[in-house]
């Protein structure tokens, strides 16, 4: 399979890099301070292919902390998630992923285009 | 139930130790994700949209109450309190943490459960008729042969890196509940003219991107030759199966491209070289496996006990009994299907509390045994008919007495885009909405047997191709659309459904299904003509007209 870094990157709007945290698989976002956050509002926003490639490269380099990094266009420019964040949903006692607002759907809501 | 021997227990425990070390090295950075991926997949660990997913094998769909309680424990302690029973007699936990997985695996190993053969390009979990050993008219219990295949194929060095995954299913009944015709190898136990028991072997069935119904490669293979014959098939596949294109790597493509006659000749040539080898099974081998299966000490009980006569006056009980209770091979007993399809619920999901409760009910009413079917329901295989009323009330108290088995709301659905990283569209909310639309039991009963299958992508984990109504999620310009097929079926007359027209948006799927069902009710020749038979008689055109006339 082609490495994410070798794939052609097309950016059509504001985008973030998302991945899963290695030890527990929780969805995380790359921040501007070269770290990760579970809150989409902390994510570094990129708007050009070169920026996205660089952000993805540093994300993929963190092989211990995160897994499966990819670029995901956001649906909002206001840095707020279109739905509740995974962190919020995770805190709902006994949540079974059934509340639709917790159904984070990157391909549809973010229209991944790598 | 099958009792594992020392070899099995050692194998499972060693796997836990190995995996614990692999996870430790991954979390420390000693192993990269690329290095670790194949190791985690060998233990059923996938990375999905929100978290890791842990798939656990339930070989031939048989669980003890103790094993079910341990699954509940894993759901409660390591996940979010529920699990999802799949279309291949597995259970998936969707929120598991990698760091805790070795402990979960160790807890499961204590009761003989593991996650081997649930992922990777190996022989996957061997599946069987969920009524195996109890269905009337069955040739013999197919699980004995499934267990032989499990032992033979587990960690088989030659077949651990096949061109692609490889799935077996086995049945010993006339009516196929194991969907053998849509498996890489399907096995049907039957007797030849001399009264000898053997197998009809089908090959090259499968769904996914390119669906094929399996073809009979040999109409009778004696039991003693089962392992050598399937090994011959696997060898031919391993040699000629494509490894350059994942979409063309399954055996069904090889069988299709070579043609069944040429493929069969290759297998025959291979088999003749190895037929009389160490793989030949003698009676003692089979008896050894058979002896490790324990069967209930059934009592002599009446077919129509007083308890059942009395309960028959309760229309709610009768509604449940008619759809959920099947004849057992032993008079006085019944097979009870436990619906995991509540109105508005995700198909195939069970909470930890429900799993514990089913385990208790199995101990009380089913000799401690539970089955898992590919339709994503459970079954209690040995229930005394006198206990049916009290069992029904107990199931009802825990939300597991929905009287919809085999009806329109008994939907098969993959996890879809709510969980799966491969999906293009959601499956679960479509299923939930359809169960609400058809929540009225009188309506569902009027419609009769109708299987709806939903997949969130072309990989077809929801077996949409073989649903009487099949729903396939696709993506169009970033929006969820759904293709609708009708006329598919997964039984002994398996067929791939026919597309009725252009894909419809998410918001219209339930309306379209209602239109199809309404058309069926108007078109059926008589009240007992099933949906699938009406489609066969009339073709898809009348349904297409009904659906698209106003769209």
HADDOCK unambig.tbl for C-alpha pairs under 7 A between the chains (distance, minus, plus):
assign (segid A and resid 20 and name CA) (segid B and resid 51 and name CA) 6.77 0.50 0.50
assign (segid A and resid 23 and name CA) (segid B and resid 27 and name CA) 6.55 0.50 0.50
assign (segid A and resid 23 and name CA) (segid B and resid 97 and name CA) 6.41 0.50 0.50
assign (segid A and resid 23 and name CA) (segid B and resid 98 and name CA) 5.25 0.50 0.50
assign (segid A and resid 23 and name CA) (segid B and resid 99 and name CA) 5.31 0.50 0.50
assign (segid A and resid 24 and name CA) (segid B and resid 51 and name CA) 6.91 0.50 0.50
assign (segid A and resid 24 and name CA) (segid B and resid 97 and name CA) 3.95 0.50 0.50
assign (segid A and resid 24 and name CA) (segid B and resid 98 and name CA) 5.19 0.50 0.50
assign (segid A and resid 24 and name CA) (segid B and resid 99 and name CA) 6.39 0.50 0.50
assign (segid A and resid 25 and name CA) (segid B and resid 50 and name CA) 6.73 0.50 0.50
assign (segid A and resid 25 and name CA) (segid B and resid 51 and name CA) 4.07 0.50 0.50
assign (segid A and resid 25 and name CA) (segid B and resid 52 and name CA) 5.31 0.50 0.50
assign (segid A and resid 25 and name CA) (segid B and resid 97 and name CA) 6.23 0.50 0.50
assign (segid A and resid 26 and name CA) (segid B and resid 50 and name CA) 5.85 0.50 0.50
assign (segid A and resid 26 and name CA) (segid B and resid 51 and name CA) 5.23 0.50 0.50
assign (segid A and resid 27 and name CA) (segid B and resid 50 and name CA) 5.51 0.50 0.50
assign (segid A and resid 27 and name CA) (segid B and resid 51 and name CA) 6.93 0.50 0.50
assign (segid A and resid 63 and name CA) (segid B and resid 32 and name CA) 6.45 0.50 0.50
assign (segid A and resid 63 and name CA) (segid B and resid 33 and name CA) 6.73 0.50 0.50
assign (segid A and resid 64 and name CA) (segid B and resid 27 and name CA) 6.55 0.50 0.50
assign (segid A and resid 64 and name CA) (segid B and resid 29 and name CA) 5.28 0.50 0.50
assign (segid A and resid 67 and name CA) (segid B and resid 33 and name CA) 6.94 0.50 0.50
assign (segid A and resid 94 and name CA) (segid B and resid 80 and name CA) 6.47 0.50 0.50
assign (segid A and resid 96 and name CA) (segid B and resid 80 and name CA) 6.53 0.50 0.50
assign (segid A and resid 103 and name CA) (segid B and resid 418 and name CA) 5.80 0.50 0.50
assign (segid A and resid 105 and name CA) (segid B and resid 417 and name CA) 6.55 0.50 0.50
assign (segid A and resid 105 and name CA) (segid B and resid 418 and name CA) 6.69 0.50 0.50
assign (segid A and resid 108 and name CA) (segid B and resid 478 and name CA) 5.69 0.50 0.50
assign (segid A and resid 108 and name CA) (segid B and resid 479 and name CA) 6.50 0.50 0.50
assign (segid A and resid 111 and name CA) (segid B and resid 478 and name CA) 5.80 0.50 0.50
